[in-house]
Amino acid sequence: MKKLLCSAAFAFLAIAAQAQSVTLNGQLGNQQALLVIDGQLHTVSVGGTVQGVRLLSLSGGQAEVAIGDTRRVLVLGAGPVRLAESAGSAGGSGGSIVMTANGDGHFITQGSINGKAVTFMVDTGATMVSIGQSEADRLGLNYKNGANGFANTANGRIPVRAVTLNVVRVGDVEVANVDAIVMPSQMGQILLGNSFLSRFQMKRDNDTMRLERR
């Protein structure tokens, strides 16, 4: 009987540790979010918790949610985020990233640069991580002292500044010293280019992309 109880407890802990899929599907004012949690739609008020997912804040099409000490920023229209309570001090030591394409076929995911929350869009055609100037200012990047350069875009050749990002985090994975460029144009998301992607082996299966650390 004791062995059976231990097995049952182990199974319960394993289920509890599994990541939940969470998507921001809409918002009702600035106090209630429509969250899809493991395929089920829920209306969650700021400060409320549903299926272990707590809604911390909501504004401008973005929602910050948490399970335990693990926090993520959800963006309206982006793909689902896998969210699980941290099992100790992982500290960004994960080795893989899994992303799901949105309705437009883009891989959009939340992450952080130097500890500040950002929204990334995977762009395998971009040589480096590319950041709009207003976003670079918000992140406090010292790009004005960076080397001058040029980038070829759909709108022609534009001047850019080079910068090195101390830490780029996506999911539970952190990469240090990532080359990036700051562009004068406004951008909806930060382009997650090959200066980050080249650190991983990329596998795509239909609408799912998996990045395995090399």
KOLVEX-869433 format. One record per residue (C-alpha): residue number from 1; residue in three letters; x, y, z. Coordinates in steps of 0.02 Angstrom, whole numbers. Layout:
- NUM|ALA|X|Y|Z
...
***
This chain:
- 1|MET|0|0|0
- 2|LYS|142|119|44
- 3|LYS|224|88|-125
- 4|LEU|59|122|-212
- 5|LEU|36|286|-117
- 6|CYS|213|341|-162
- 7|SER|180|303|-345
- 8|ALA|18|402|-339
- 9|ALA|107|550|-256
- 10|PHE|244|546|-387
- 11|ALA|116|545|-527
- 12|PHE|26|694|-448
- 13|LEU|188|793|-436
- 14|ALA|231|752|-616
- 15|ILE|61|815|-676
- 16|ALA|76|973|-570
- 17|ALA|246|1010|-645
- 18|GLN|184|1003|-824
- 19|ALA|176|1168|-917
- 20|GLN|7|1243|-957
- 21|SER|-34|1323|-1123
- 22|VAL|-97|1502|-1100
- 23|THR|-156|1624|-1234
- 24|LEU|-225|1801|-1221
- 25|ASN|-385|1794|-1325
- 26|GLY|-456|1966|-1282
- 27|GLN|-491|2087|-1142
- 28|LEU|-644|2166|-1060
- 29|GLY|-586|2340|-1013
- 30|ASN|-426|2345|-910
- 31|GLN|-485|2228|-772
- 32|GLN|-534|2065|-858
- 33|ALA|-441|1958|-983
- 34|LEU|-504|1817|-1092
- 35|LEU|-373|1681|-1067
- 36|VAL|-369|1515|-1156
- 37|ILE|-291|1394|-1031
- 38|ASP|-256|1220|-1099
- 39|GLY|-388|1245|-1233
- 40|GLN|-525|1311|-1116
- 41|LEU|-582|1493|-1123
- 42|HIS|-591|1583|-954
- 43|THR|-632|1761|-900
- 44|VAL|-501|1809|-770
- 45|SER|-500|1970|-669
- 46|VAL|-337|2059|-625
- 47|GLY|-276|1979|-465
- 48|GLY|-380|1823|-496
- 49|THR|-320|1644|-522
- 50|VAL|-392|1509|-635
- 51|GLN|-316|1335|-649
- 52|GLY|-161|1398|-560
- 53|VAL|-136|1543|-683
- 54|ARG|-139|1713|-597
- 55|LEU|-174|1873|-695
- 56|LEU|-55|2006|-629
- 57|SER|-91|2152|-745
- 58|LEU|-181|2196|-907
- 59|SER|-160|2343|-1026
- 60|GLY|-137|2386|-1209
- 61|GLY|-167|2210|-1274
- 62|GLN|-40|2134|-1155
- 63|ALA|-67|2030|-999
- 64|GLU|61|1978|-869
- 65|VAL|22|1809|-794
- 66|ALA|108|1696|-670
- 67|ILE|113|1519|-603
- 68|GLY|206|1520|-439
- 69|ASP|364|1623|-463
- 70|THR|362|1605|-653
- 71|ARG|298|1758|-746
- 72|ARG|263|1785|-931
- 73|VAL|191|1926|-1037
- 74|LEU|53|1874|-1157
- 75|VAL|18|1976|-1313
- 76|LEU|-152|1982|-1398
- 77|GLY|-139|1891|-1565
- 78|ALA|20|1796|-1521
- 79|GLY|32|1608|-1506
- 80|PRO|11|1515|-1341
- 81|VAL|143|1523|-1205
- 82|ARG|194|1368|-1107
- 83|LEU|192|1415|-924
- 84|ALA|249|1308|-778
- 85|GLU|299|1340|-599
- 86|SER|486|1347|-580
- 87|ALA|557|1192|-496
- 88|GLY|699|1277|-404
- 89|SER|831|1395|-468
- 90|ALA|836|1353|-653
- 91|GLY|898|1529|-690
- 92|GLY|873|1519|-877
- 93|SER|971|1358|-898
- 94|GLY|842|1276|-1011
- 95|GLY|902|1201|-1174
- 96|SER|751|1214|-1289
- 97|ILE|617|1336|-1346
- 98|VAL|450|1283|-1421
- 99|MET|342|1408|-1515
- 100|THR|176|1397|-1606
- 101|ALA|134|1501|-1760
- 102|ASN|-9|1626|-1748
- 103|GLY|-150|1641|-1873
- 104|ASP|-38|1736|-1994
- 105|GLY|96|1602|-1989
- 106|HIS|217|1708|-1887
- 107|PHE|308|1643|-1734
- 108|ILE|281|1777|-1602
- 109|THR|338|1748|-1425
- 110|GLN|370|1841|-1264
- 111|GLY|538|1858|-1183
- 112|SER|656|1986|-1110
- 113|ILE|810|2088|-1151
- 114|ASN|923|2131|-1006
- 115|GLY|781|2083|-889
- 116|LYS|646|2191|-970
- 117|ALA|493|2111|-1051
- 118|VAL|482|2118|-1242
- 119|THR|389|2037|-1386
- 120|PHE|491|1945|-1518
- 121|MET|447|1890|-1694
- 122|VAL|559|1756|-1768
- 123|ASP|640|1817|-1930
- 124|THR|761|1693|-2007
- 125|GLY|800|1821|-2143
- 126|ALA|869|1947|-2019
- 127|THR|1056|1937|-1989
- 128|MET|1042|2007|-1814
- 129|VAL|913|2042|-1681
- 130|SER|832|2204|-1741
- 131|ILE|755|2332|-1625
- 132|GLY|659|2492|-1661
- 133|GLN|731|2651|-1586
- 134|SER|584|2687|-1470
- 135|GLU|594|2510|-1399
- 136|ALA|783|2527|-1379
- 137|ASP|753|2687|-1280
- 138|ARG|626|2597|-1169
- 139|LEU|752|2458|-1137
- 140|GLY|887|2584|-1092
- 141|LEU|1009|2523|-1225
- 142|ASN|1163|2629|-1252
- 143|TYR|1152|2617|-1441
- 144|LYS|1199|2798|-1480
- 145|ASN|1381|2755|-1448
- 146|GLY|1370|2600|-1557
- 147|ALA|1455|2578|-1725
- 148|ASN|1365|2650|-1876
- 149|GLY|1304|2536|-2013
- 150|PHE|1169|2509|-2143
- 151|ALA|1032|2379|-2163
- 152|ASN|934|2333|-2319
- 153|THR|747|2330|-2285
- 154|ALA|587|2324|-2386
- 155|ASN|590|2515|-2379
- 156|GLY|768|2528|-2442
- 157|ARG|937|2552|-2359
- 158|ILE|928|2631|-2187
- 159|PRO|1060|2682|-2057
- 160|VAL|1075|2575|-1901
- 161|ARG|1177|2568|-1741
- 162|ALA|1260|2411|-1676
- 163|VAL|1237|2358|-1495
- 164|THR|1272|2202|-1390
- 165|LEU|1131|2137|-1281
- 166|ASN|1192|2070|-1115
- 167|VAL|1056|1939|-1097
- 168|VAL|915|1884|-1213
- 169|ARG|787|1769|-1135
- 170|VAL|649|1668|-1220
- 171|GLY|551|1549|-1110
- 172|ASP|674|1467|-991
- 173|VAL|824|1494|-1105
- 174|GLU|948|1636|-1086
- 175|VAL|1084|1683|-1211
- 176|ALA|1221|1806|-1165
- 177|ASN|1309|1935|-1274
- 178|VAL|1192|1939|-1424
- 179|ASP|1233|2058|-1567
- 180|ALA|1090|2172|-1619
- 181|ILE|1052|2327|-1721
- 182|VAL|943|2475|-1679
- 183|MET|840|2544|-1823
- 184|PRO|764|2719|-1833
- 185|SER|597|2651|-1896
- 186|GLN|452|2601|-1783
- 187|MET|428|2414|-1765
- 188|GLY|283|2314|-1695
- 189|GLN|396|2179|-1624
- 190|ILE|581|2149|-1602
- 191|LEU|646|2037|-1742
- 192|LEU|729|1883|-1671
- 193|GLY|866|1864|-1800
- 194|ASN|1010|1745|-1830
- 195|SER|1128|1820|-1702
- 196|PHE|1012|1731|-1578
- 197|LEU|942|1590|-1685
- 198|SER|1114|1528|-1740
- 199|ARG|1147|1474|-1561
- 200|PHE|1013|1340|-1587
- 201|GLN|968|1197|-1701
- 202|MET|800|1238|-1778
- 203|LYS|664|1109|-1814
- 204|ARG|493|1151|-1885
- 205|ASP|343|1036|-1893
- 206|ASN|193|1124|-1973
- 207|ASP|144|1263|-1851
- 208|THR|270|1214|-1716
- 209|MET|451|1274|-1709
- 210|ARG|577|1199|-1589
- 211|LEU|746|1276|-1552
- 212|GLU|874|1160|-1469
- 213|ARG|1029|1239|-1394
- 214|ARG|1186|1185|-1487
***
